[in-house]
Amino acid sequence: MPPAHPFDTSYLQAGEDGDKLKEECGVFGVTGVADASNFVALGLHALQHRGQEAGGIVSHDPEQGFQSARRFGYVRDNFTSQDVMQTLPGPLAIGHVRYSTAGSKGQTAIRDVQPFFGEFAMGGAAIAHNGNITNANALRRELIERGSIFQSSSDSECIIHLMARSLQRTIPERMEDALRRVEGAFSIVAMTRTKLIGVRDPLGVRPLVLGKIGEGWALSSETCALDIIGAEFIREIAPGEMVVITDKGVESQFPFRPQKPRFCIFEHVYFSRPDSILGGRSVYETREAIGRELAKEAPVEADLVCPVPDSGTPAAIGYSLQSGIPYAMGIIRNQYMGRTFIEPTEQIRNMGVRLKLNVNRALIRGKRVILVDDSVVRGTTSRKIKEMILDAGAKEVHFRIASPPTAWPCFYGVDTPQREKLLAATMSEEEMRDHLQVDSLKFISLDGLYRAVGEAKGRNSDQPQYCDACFSGEYPVIPSDQVEEGFQMKAAE
Ligand code: SF4
């Protein structure tokens, strides 16, 4: 169990009762700069939205060799003190922030905190993995039968053991070998004594970008973390690409069987930070475009458009611009919840969403309000927000959702409740509207979402351009572990 933290309000940060999908992990690496671990700590801080449970950094210094630090909690609380950072010297470092998606979910053990490290005949290597391996159970069984001793409950550790068993000569070759056996989603940042390595799975489900900092290089889950260290964004690592970065520069190769990319469309809607660039477009602009599409698809007469902060904000602005209905901050988020001095007692927990969000009563009273949110998962938070808005004297409440109904779990590195717990898995849109007791409820269509991310003709149903399995139930990689455990895939139409 993570230690109890007196200021810990992480139970509120991602939806006080698990009512938001949670991004899994963020990865970051730097080479060719003095004290690389300081840059990695800053990068991880910028990626904290991708995982708040724990973080770790591994560095390499020619004299002191590999060093590592792994901690529970936020980057700012763990990787800012000189005492810690001076234990991580050297010009090469990688790091990871984690929200557990596999392994001891919600109860991370320190041994599950990445980066993982392996000592091989040709030297050590550390890896940090974002994504989820969908055949990890089968691989783990096979590896244990052949004598591997696992240290953690994480699916990512399979990669280290597969590398150990590979007969290839170099670490990058062993990594390639290992990753050819792995199914699912992976964006990996790894390091040896002299190399920084980045790899993306052939579908490119999770993001990974390359940046330049002085004479050195950086790899990051998102561009916002390049900005914080003053690195220039060079390009995205392509789906199926492996880059090996040394003091001679960046070498690129494509070691996997080519496949049509299927990037996670939910990164555009919610997971990535709005100041990041994805697929050559600003995430903020995409979210605004989603709001515009939503206004075209689901207009309603109202007095105000209000976002559910913070992730609903750009879509609400887009809805307002398209519809001409004024935008207003009808709900205010307490920015300082993360540092409150309140003990999370049962009584405080029961206050739930009110601790995090407050209604701007003077604005709302007597108004017909459109609330724009990024998603509805279990519906519990939406219901409480609606109650708060009505308590504040709103005349009508209309929900507009910037993603299609989330009816299927994600098995590619996002924590999703079981299918039965997803509101959209068991109810139609009308039933959800009645359940939430709102005047109207509309979700953006899948085609509308595709248009907003730049696919003018919408979704190509024969060959979808993105992974959208949590909306469509069409999984680009069969989640074999889950199927083995009884998960029922959608029947072919
Ligand atoms: S299932 Fe959903 S959240 Fe998961 S990778 Fe696909 S689009 Fe993203």
Residues whose N, C-alpha, C, O or C-beta is under 5 A from the ligand:
A	BS01	SF4	C264 I265 F266 P409 C410 F411 Y412 V414 C467 D468 A469 C470
